[in-house]
Amino acid sequence: MVRDDAGEITLLLQRLHQGDHAVESQLLTLVYDHLHRIAERQFRLEHLGHTLQPTALLSEFYLRIIRDTSIDWQDRGHFYTIAAVSLRRILVDHARAANAARRPNRSKRLDLEDVVVYSDDRAVEILMVDDALNRLREWDERQAKIVELRFFGGFSVEETAAALGIAERTVKRDWAIARAWLSSAWNAAAITP
């Protein structure tokens, strides 16, 4: 995930929670590369002329999360878990804005691998993923967290297991079940009027 600096990140997060904004630049130096890789992953197949850039995504994340002293940061894993959820929310908000005048095409089949790569012309699909992920959360919250971490956070199986405090085999099993559930949900949405 990042260099072996978990203790330093945790310490800086604790100081930030206590209101010490002087540590923001140190923290950002330690986490920026990893966060930028997550953001770039969202745009890796993006067309030219899109309206949201990885750097803008990180700037919005910074404004929403880093400056929020109400978050009681536990450690580096907690930080990156919150980052994955926050980046998803930012992408969904942007997709909603980009899609304000359009309606989702329910006949379109979705592939999770393609949808999470953000582009303005995929705003409908991002919103459909968000809806399906919210429904999955009602059915199984852990599986929804695994999807968020793996796709929106770019976590590996090992990183996901560590962040959630579960075994890697549990992540693999839940990951397979969640993907099947989401595929089924999208296919049902595709034939529902």
C-alpha positions in Angstrom: 0.0 0.0 0.0 2.6 2.5 1.1 6.1 2.6 2.6 6.6 1.1 6.0 5.4 4.3 7.8 2.3 3.1 9.5 3.3 4.3 12.9 4.2 7.8 11.6 0.9 8.1 9.7 -1.1 7.0 12.8 0.7 9.5 15.0 0.0 12.3 12.5 -3.6 11.3 12.2 -4.0 11.4 16.0 -2.4 14.9 16.1 -4.7 16.0 13.3 -7.7 14.8 15.2 -6.5 16.8 18.2 -6.6 19.9 16.0 -2.9 20.2 15.1 -3.3 21.4 11.5 0.5 22.0 11.3 0.9 18.2 10.6 -1.3 18.3 7.5 1.6 18.8 5.1 3.6 16.0 6.7 0.6 13.7 6.5 -0.1 14.6 2.9 3.5 13.9 2.0 3.3 10.4 3.4 -0.1 9.5 1.9 -0.3 11.5 -1.4 1.4 9.0 -3.7 -0.9 6.2 -2.6 -4.0 8.4 -2.8 -2.9 9.7 -6.2 -2.5 6.1 -7.5 -6.1 5.3 -6.3 -7.4 8.4 -8.1 -5.4 7.6 -11.3 -6.9 4.2 -11.3 -10.3 5.8 -11.5 -9.2 7.6 -14.7 -6.9 5.1 -16.4 -9.1 4.6 -19.4 -10.5 8.1 -19.4 -11.2 10.0 -22.6 -9.6 13.4 -23.3 -11.8 16.3 -22.3 -13.3 14.9 -19.1 -14.2 17.3 -16.4 -12.7 15.7 -13.3 -9.0 15.0 -12.9 -7.2 12.8 -10.3 -5.6 15.9 -8.7 -9.1 17.6 -8.5 -10.4 14.4 -6.9 -7.7 14.5 -4.3 -8.2 18.2 -3.7 -11.9 17.6 -3.0 -10.9 14.7 -0.7 -8.6 17.0 1.2 -11.3 19.6 1.7 -13.8 17.0 2.8 -11.7 14.7 5.0 -8.2 15.8 6.0 -9.5 19.1 7.5 -12.3 17.2 9.4 -11.1 17.0 13.0 -14.3 15.1 14.0 -12.9 11.9 12.6 -11.3 9.8 15.3 -8.5 8.3 13.1 -7.4 4.9 14.4 -4.5 4.1 12.1 -3.3 4.0 8.5 -5.7 1.3 7.5 -8.6 3.3 8.9 -7.4 6.3 7.0 -7.3 4.5 3.7 -10.7 2.8 4.3 -12.2 6.3 4.9 -10.4 7.5 1.8 -11.9 4.7 -0.4 -15.4 5.5 0.9 -14.9 9.3 0.4 -13.5 8.9 -3.1 -16.5 6.8 -4.0 -18.8 9.5 -2.6 -17.0 12.3 -4.5 -17.2 10.3 -7.8 -20.9 9.6 -7.2 -21.6 13.3 -6.4 -19.8 14.3 -9.6 -21.6 11.6 -11.6 -25.0 13.0 -10.3 -24.0 16.5 -11.4 -22.9 15.2 -14.8 -26.0 13.2 -15.2 -28.5 15.7 -13.9 -30.5 15.9 -17.2 -30.1 12.2 -18.2 -32.0 9.1 -17.0 -30.2 5.8 -16.5 -30.3 3.3 -19.4 -31.7 0.2 -17.5 -31.1 -2.0 -20.5 -27.4 -1.5 -20.4 -25.4 -4.4 -18.9 -22.7 -3.4 -16.5 -19.3 -4.8 -15.7 -17.8 -3.7 -12.4 -14.3 -3.7 -13.9 -15.3 -1.1 -16.4 -17.7 1.1 -14.4 -15.3 2.1 -11.7 -13.1 3.9 -14.2 -14.6 7.4 -14.1 -15.6 9.4 -17.1 -18.5 11.9 -17.5 -20.1 9.6 -20.2 -20.2 6.8 -17.6 -22.0 8.9 -15.0 -25.1 6.8 -15.3 -23.2 3.6 -14.7 -21.4 5.1 -11.6 -24.9 6.0 -10.2 -26.1 2.4 -10.9 -23.0 1.0 -9.2 -23.7 3.3 -6.2 -27.3 2.2 -6.1 -26.4 -1.5 -6.3 -23.6 -1.1 -3.7 -26.1 0.6 -1.3 -28.5 -2.4 -1.8 -25.6 -4.8 -1.3 -24.8 -3.0 2.0 -28.4 -3.7 3.2 -27.9 -7.4 2.4 -24.3 -7.8 3.6 -22.3 -4.8 4.9 -19.0 -6.5 5.0 -19.3 -7.5 1.3 -20.1 -3.9 0.4 -17.0 -2.7 2.3 -14.9 -5.3 0.5 -16.2 -4.0 -2.9 -15.5 -0.4 -1.9 -12.0 -1.1 -0.7 -11.1 -3.3 -3.7 -12.5 -1.2 -6.4 -12.8 2.3 -5.1 -9.7 2.1 -2.9 -7.5 -0.1 -5.0 -6.8 -2.4 -2.1 -5.3 -5.9 -2.6 -6.9 -8.9 -1.0 -4.2 -8.7 1.7 -4.8 -5.0 2.3 -8.5 -5.5 2.5 -8.2 -8.3 5.0 -5.9 -6.1 7.2 -8.2 -3.1 7.0 -11.3 -5.1 7.9 -9.5 -7.4 10.4 -10.6 -10.6 8.7 -8.9 -13.5 7.0 -7.7 -13.3 3.4 -9.8 -16.4 2.5 -12.9 -14.5 3.9 -12.1 -11.6 1.6 -11.8 -13.9 -1.4 -15.0 -15.7 -0.6 -17.0 -12.6 0.1 -15.5 -10.9 -2.9 -16.7 -13.7 -5.2 -20.2 -13.6 -3.6 -20.4 -9.8 -3.8 -19.4 -9.8 -7.5 -22.0 -12.5 -8.3 -24.7 -10.6 -6.3 -23.9 -7.3 -8.1 -23.9 -9.0 -11.5 -27.3 -10.5 -10.7 -28.6 -7.1 -9.4 -27.5 -5.3 -12.6 -28.9 -8.0 -14.9 -32.2 -7.8 -13.0 -32.1 -4.0 -13.4 -31.4 -4.4 -17.1 -34.7 -6.3 -17.6 -36.8 -4.3 -15.2 -38.8 -1.5 -16.8 
